[in-house]
Amino acid sequence: MKDSQSDTVVIAQIEDKEALDHLDDIFATAGIDCFFIGRSDLTISLGYDDPSHPDVVSVVEVIFAPRVKKLMFVLGHSPQILKRFLHGAPRT
């Protein structure tokens, strides 16, 4: 049993707009090893049908803010969108 606990990875999914109001609490929850952003479900929860919609992309950028010190996963449809999630939108 001891090995199974140390070999277990706990992944929390963030895929609903309700989670956005509780991100700090979610990220501070003990025992969570990493986070997965479910962009498709999050997109629908936000009222959109395209995960590339600028509002959805902005929300994912907020979730990826540097305050999170744990591993985060998200699927992206292009290298550009993934770079934007990792580094933020270009500033003008």
Stockholm file with secondary structure:
# STOCKHOLM 1.0

chainA/1-92         MKDSQSDTVVIAQIEDKEALDHLDDIFATAGIDCFFIGRSDLTISLGYDDPSHPDVVSVVEVIFAPRVKKLMFVLGHSPQILKRFLHGAPRT
#=GR chainA/1-92 SS CHHHHHTCCCEEEECSGGGGGGHHHHHHCTTCCEEEECHHHHHHHTTCSCTTSHHHHHHHHHHTCTTCCSEEEECCSSHHHHHHHHHCSCCC
#=GC SS_cons        CHHHHHTCCCEEEECSGGGGGGHHHHHHCTTCCEEEECHHHHHHHTTCSCTTSHHHHHHHHHHTCTTCCSEEEECCSSHHHHHHHHHCSCCC
//
